[in-house]
Amino acid sequence: MLRFPTLVLAVFATTFFIACESEKAPVSVHADELVSDLQFLSSDELKGRFPVTEESRIAQDFIIERFENLGVKSFDDDFRQVFRHVNPRNQVVFENAVNIVGFIEGSKNPDQFIAVTAHYDHLGERDGEIFNGADDNASGVGGLLAVARHFTEFQPENSLILLALDVEEQGLGGARYFVQNPSVPLDQIVMNLNMDMISNNFENEIYAVGTYHYPFLKSFVEESSENAPVNVLFGYDSDEWDQDWTFSSDHGPFHEMGIPFIYFGVEDHPYYHTPSDTFENTNPEFYVDAVYTILNVLRHFDRNLDNIRELSGR
């Protein structure tokens, strides 16, 4: 994640089911799989998932294999969307960056989409140290895979585009390329839900960012998180805060295109963009609860997407 301020594996049950009071079908989080995915994606084996490396390819293969096993569909013959990206800050060129793009078809409105995003790249190795990027953003990718599992088990009413994005740390390149080369017309994408840094918090707090720009989304988040196991807070999306995260992650390019977004993430912590952002320094119990909460919000968005489209004017 790009943020610029202006001033131990626990033991889990195989599946974490909680029945939401307002919905009959349960929200399901396969907790052991979720935490295992976080651990693998942030392991030394993947060496920080720097773009256009063998370790990046391993991460890609891992995500694609899960998509295939779950029955997530691809728009083309390959889940990979290959593109060229130039980091706008230092002009470093990435000739073969790769987004991974899949979708789950909706049961009622297959031509209406929510884009669910998480970047899988991180900072790689520097001066012999691995920047594992556990919270940033192996955690979001694990959340994306949990979304894929849940909605292939419980079909959404609207279609979901699942985007594991590349070169986020190099200037939001994957998201920017996708919105300029979308797999479906942009006017069919009603909103974006982005996950970036969702596993490292010991105050039981996560932020839902974006309601300053899209205030009509706030009530949907509040309704679906009222009884959530984590506290969902709002903010960090205007100059009233010491940091404005409006363009800090992959939701930014969607926002530039006028697509409403909610970004889920935790506040900065001492491990952010350091070699200490490791699996051992995350909070797996919070992580499972956070993904459960995000899933519940996403399902509420799905069941109210026609209303959201009307309120947004899209």
C-alpha positions as CSV (number, residue, x, y, z in Angstrom):
1,M,0.0,0.0,0.0
2,L,1.1,3.5,-0.7
3,R,0.5,5.9,2.2
4,F,2.0,9.3,2.4
5,P,1.1,11.4,5.6
6,T,0.3,15.0,5.2
7,L,1.6,16.4,8.7
8,V,2.1,-17.1,15.8
9,L,-0.3,-19.1,13.9
10,A,-3.3,-19.7,16.1
11,V,-5.4,-22.8,15.9
12,F,-8.7,-22.4,14.2
13,A,-11.7,-24.5,13.3
14,T,-11.8,-25.6,9.7
15,T,-14.7,-23.3,8.9
16,F,-15.9,-20.2,10.7
17,F,-19.7,-19.9,10.2
18,I,-21.8,-17.1,11.7
19,A,-25.4,-16.7,10.7
20,C,-26.2,-13.0,10.1
21,E,-29.5,-12.0,11.8
22,S,-30.7,-10.2,8.7
23,E,-29.7,-12.9,6.2
24,K,-30.7,-16.6,6.3
25,A,-27.6,-18.0,4.5
26,P,-24.5,-18.0,6.6
27,V,-21.3,-16.1,5.9
28,S,-18.5,-18.6,5.8
29,V,-14.8,-18.1,6.3
30,H,-12.6,-21.1,6.1
31,A,-10.3,-19.8,8.8
32,D,-7.5,-22.4,8.5
33,E,-7.2,-21.9,4.8
34,L,-7.3,-18.1,5.2
35,V,-4.5,-18.0,7.7
36,S,-2.5,-20.6,5.7
37,D,-2.8,-18.5,2.6
38,L,-1.5,-15.4,4.5
39,Q,1.4,-17.5,5.8
40,F,2.4,-18.9,2.4
41,L,2.1,-15.6,0.5
42,S,4.3,-13.8,3.0
43,S,6.8,-16.6,3.4
44,D,10.5,-16.2,2.6
45,E,10.0,-18.5,-0.4
46,L,8.2,-15.7,-2.2
47,K,10.8,-13.1,-1.3
48,G,8.5,-10.2,-1.1
49,R,6.7,-10.8,-4.4
50,F,8.5,-8.1,-6.4
51,P,6.9,-7.7,-9.8
52,V,8.3,-9.6,-12.8
53,T,10.2,-12.1,-10.8
54,E,10.0,-15.9,-10.4
55,E,8.5,-15.3,-6.9
56,S,5.8,-13.1,-8.4
57,R,5.0,-15.9,-10.9
58,I,4.7,-18.4,-8.0
59,A,2.2,-16.1,-6.3
60,Q,0.3,-15.8,-9.6
61,D,0.2,-19.5,-10.1
62,F,-1.1,-20.0,-6.5
63,I,-4.0,-17.5,-7.0
64,I,-4.9,-18.9,-10.4
65,E,-4.8,-22.5,-9.2
66,R,-7.2,-21.6,-6.4
67,F,-9.5,-19.7,-8.8
68,E,-9.6,-22.8,-11.1
69,N,-10.2,-25.2,-8.3
70,L,-13.1,-23.1,-7.0
71,G,-14.7,-22.6,-10.5
72,V,-14.0,-18.9,-10.9
73,K,-14.3,-18.1,-14.6
74,S,-11.8,-16.2,-16.7
75,F,-12.9,-13.6,-19.3
76,D,-10.3,-14.9,-21.8
77,D,-8.4,-18.1,-22.2
78,D,-6.0,-17.0,-19.4
79,F,-6.6,-15.3,-16.0
80,R,-3.5,-13.2,-16.7
81,Q,-3.7,-9.7,-18.0
82,V,-0.2,-8.8,-19.0
83,F,0.8,-5.2,-19.4
84,R,3.7,-2.7,-19.4
85,H,4.0,-0.3,-16.5
86,V,6.3,2.6,-15.8
87,N,6.7,3.8,-12.2
88,P,5.8,7.5,-12.3
89,R,8.1,8.3,-9.4
90,N,11.4,6.8,-10.7
91,Q,10.6,5.8,-14.3
92,V,11.5,2.1,-13.6
93,V,9.9,0.0,-16.4
94,F,8.1,-3.3,-15.8
95,E,7.6,-4.9,-19.2
96,N,5.5,-7.9,-18.2
97,A,3.5,-7.0,-15.1
98,V,0.5,-9.3,-14.5
99,N,-3.0,-8.7,-13.2
100,I,-5.0,-11.8,-12.4
101,V,-8.7,-11.3,-13.5
102,G,-11.5,-13.7,-12.8
103,F,-15.3,-13.4,-12.3
104,I,-18.2,-15.1,-10.6
105,E,-21.5,-14.8,-12.5
106,G,-24.4,-13.3,-10.7
107,S,-27.7,-15.2,-10.5
108,K,-30.0,-12.3,-11.2
109,N,-27.9,-9.5,-12.8
110,P,-25.0,-11.2,-14.6
111,D,-24.1,-8.0,-16.5
112,Q,-23.8,-5.9,-13.4
113,F,-20.6,-6.1,-11.4
114,I,-18.8,-5.3,-8.2
115,A,-15.0,-5.2,-8.6
116,V,-13.2,-6.8,-5.6
117,T,-9.6,-5.9,-5.5
118,A,-6.3,-6.7,-3.7
119,H,-2.8,-6.2,-4.8
120,Y,-0.4,-9.2,-4.5
121,D,2.9,-7.4,-5.2
122,H,5.2,-6.0,-2.6
123,L,8.7,-4.6,-2.2
124,G,10.9,-7.7,-2.7
125,E,14.4,-7.8,-1.3
126,R,16.5,-4.8,-0.3
127,D,20.1,-4.9,1.0
128,G,19.8,-8.6,1.6
129,E,16.6,-8.3,3.6
130,I,13.2,-9.7,2.5
131,F,10.2,-7.4,2.7
132,N,7.6,-10.1,3.1
133,G,4.6,-7.9,3.0
134,A,2.3,-10.0,5.2
135,D,-0.2,-7.3,6.1
136,D,0.7,-5.4,2.9
137,N,-0.8,-7.1,1.1
138,A,-0.7,-10.9,1.4
139,S,-3.6,-10.3,3.8
140,G,-5.8,-8.6,1.1
141,V,-5.0,-11.5,-1.3
142,G,-6.1,-14.0,1.3
143,G,-9.3,-12.0,1.7
144,L,-9.8,-12.0,-2.0
145,L,-9.4,-15.8,-2.1
146,A,-11.9,-16.1,0.8
147,V,-14.4,-14.0,-1.3
148,A,-13.8,-16.4,-4.2
149,R,-14.5,-19.4,-2.0
150,H,-17.6,-17.9,-0.3
151,F,-19.3,-16.7,-3.5
152,T,-18.6,-19.9,-5.5
153,E,-20.4,-21.7,-2.6
154,F,-23.2,-19.1,-2.3
155,Q,-23.7,-17.5,-5.7
156,P,-24.1,-13.7,-5.7
157,E,-27.0,-11.9,-7.2
158,N,-24.7,-9.7,-9.2
159,S,-21.5,-10.7,-10.9
160,L,-18.2,-10.2,-9.1
161,I,-14.9,-9.3,-10.8
162,L,-12.0,-10.7,-8.7
163,L,-8.8,-8.7,-9.3
164,A,-5.4,-9.7,-7.9
165,L,-3.5,-6.6,-9.0
166,D,0.2,-6.1,-9.7
167,V,2.6,-3.2,-9.4
168,E,0.5,-1.4,-6.8
169,E,3.6,-0.5,-4.9
170,Q,5.0,1.0,-8.1
171,G,2.3,3.6,-8.6
172,L,-1.1,1.7,-8.6
173,G,-0.2,0.4,-12.0
174,G,-2.4,-2.7,-12.0
175,A,-5.6,-0.9,-11.1
176,R,-4.8,1.9,-13.5
177,Y,-4.2,-0.5,-16.4
178,F,-7.4,-2.4,-15.6
179,V,-9.7,0.6,-15.6
180,Q,-8.2,1.7,-18.9
181,N,-8.5,-1.8,-20.3
182,P,-11.5,-3.3,-18.5
183,S,-12.8,-6.8,-19.1
184,V,-16.3,-5.4,-19.2
185,P,-17.6,-1.9,-20.0
186,L,-16.9,0.4,-17.0
187,D,-20.5,1.5,-16.8
188,Q,-21.3,-2.1,-15.8
189,I,-19.0,-1.9,-12.8
190,V,-21.2,-0.3,-10.1
191,M,-18.6,-0.1,-7.4
192,N,-15.2,-1.3,-6.1
193,L,-14.4,-3.0,-2.8
194,N,-10.7,-2.9,-2.1
195,M,-8.7,-4.8,0.6
196,D,-5.2,-3.7,1.5
197,M,-3.6,-4.3,5.0
198,I,-6.4,-6.1,6.9
199,S,-4.5,-8.4,9.3
200,N,-2.4,-6.3,11.6
201,N,-4.4,-4.6,14.3
202,F,-4.6,-5.3,18.1
203,E,-7.3,-2.7,18.9
204,N,-10.0,-4.7,16.9
205,E,-10.5,-1.8,14.5
206,I,-10.6,-1.6,10.7
207,Y,-11.5,1.4,8.6
208,A,-14.0,1.5,5.8
209,V,-12.7,4.4,3.7
210,G,-14.6,6.2,1.0
211,T,-17.8,7.4,2.5
212,Y,-16.7,11.1,2.4
213,H,-16.8,10.8,-1.4
214,Y,-19.7,8.4,-1.5
215,P,-21.8,9.1,1.6
216,F,-24.7,7.0,0.3
217,L,-22.6,3.9,1.0
218,K,-22.1,4.6,4.7
219,S,-25.6,3.2,5.7
220,F,-25.0,0.0,3.9
221,V,-21.7,-0.5,5.7
222,E,-23.2,0.4,9.0
223,E,-26.2,-1.9,8.5
224,S,-24.1,-4.9,7.6
225,S,-21.4,-4.4,10.3
226,E,-23.6,-3.4,13.3
227,N,-23.0,-6.8,15.0
228,A,-19.6,-7.5,13.4
229,P,-16.8,-9.0,15.5
230,V,-14.5,-6.0,14.7
231,N,-15.2,-2.3,15.0
232,V,-15.7,-0.7,11.6
233,L,-14.7,3.0,11.6
234,F,-14.9,5.7,9.0
235,G,-12.5,8.3,7.8
236,Y,-9.0,8.8,6.2
237,D,-10.7,10.0,3.0
238,S,-10.5,13.8,3.3
239,D,-8.1,16.6,4.3
240,E,-9.8,16.6,7.7
241,W,-7.5,13.7,8.6
242,D,-3.7,13.7,9.0
243,Q,-3.6,11.2,6.1
244,D,-6.0,11.0,3.1
245,W,-6.1,7.4,1.7
246,T,-8.3,8.3,-1.3
247,F,-5.4,7.5,-3.7
248,S,-3.3,5.3,-1.4
249,S,-4.2,2.0,-2.9
250,D,-6.0,0.3,-5.9
251,H,-9.4,2.0,-5.3
252,G,-7.8,5.3,-6.4
253,P,-8.0,4.6,-10.2
254,F,-11.6,3.4,-9.8
255,H,-12.4,6.6,-8.0
256,E,-10.8,8.6,-10.8
257,M,-13.2,6.9,-13.2
258,G,-16.2,7.9,-11.0
259,I,-16.7,4.4,-9.7
260,P,-17.7,4.4,-6.0
261,F,-15.4,2.5,-3.7
262,I,-15.1,1.3,-0.1
263,Y,-11.5,0.5,0.9
264,F,-10.9,-1.7,4.0
265,G,-7.6,-1.3,5.8
266,V,-6.0,-0.8,9.2
267,E,-4.1,2.2,10.5
268,D,-0.4,2.3,9.9
269,H,1.7,0.2,12.3
270,P,5.5,0.0,13.0
271,Y,5.9,-2.9,10.5
272,Y,4.6,-1.0,7.5
273,H,7.0,-1.2,4.6
274,T,9.7,-2.8,6.7
275,P,11.2,-6.3,6.8
276,S,9.2,-6.8,10.0
277,D,5.9,-7.0,8.1
278,T,5.9,-10.8,8.6
279,F,3.3,-13.4,9.3
280,E,4.5,-13.7,12.9
281,N,3.7,-10.0,13.4
282,T,0.1,-10.2,12.2
283,N,-2.9,-10.9,14.3
284,P,-4.6,-14.0,12.8
285,E,-7.6,-13.9,15.1
286,F,-8.3,-10.3,14.1
287,Y,-7.7,-11.2,10.5
288,V,-10.3,-13.9,10.4
289,D,-12.8,-11.6,12.1
290,A,-12.0,-8.8,9.7
291,V,-12.5,-11.0,6.6
292,Y,-15.8,-12.2,8.0
293,T,-16.9,-8.6,8.5
294,I,-15.8,-7.6,4.9
295,L,-17.6,-10.6,3.5
296,N,-20.8,-9.6,5.2
297,V,-20.5,-6.1,4.0
298,L,-19.8,-7.3,0.4
299,R,-22.9,-9.6,0.5
300,H,-25.0,-6.6,1.7
301,F,-23.7,-4.5,-1.2
302,D,-24.5,-7.4,-3.6
303,R,-28.1,-7.6,-2.4
304,N,-28.6,-3.9,-2.6
305,L,-26.6,-3.2,-5.8
306,D,-29.6,-1.9,-7.8
307,N,-30.3,0.7,-5.0
308,I,-26.6,1.6,-4.9
309,R,-26.5,2.1,-8.6
310,E,-29.5,4.4,-8.4
311,L,-28.0,6.4,-5.6
312,S,-24.7,6.8,-7.3
313,G,-26.3,7.9,-10.6
314,R,-24.2,5.4,-12.6
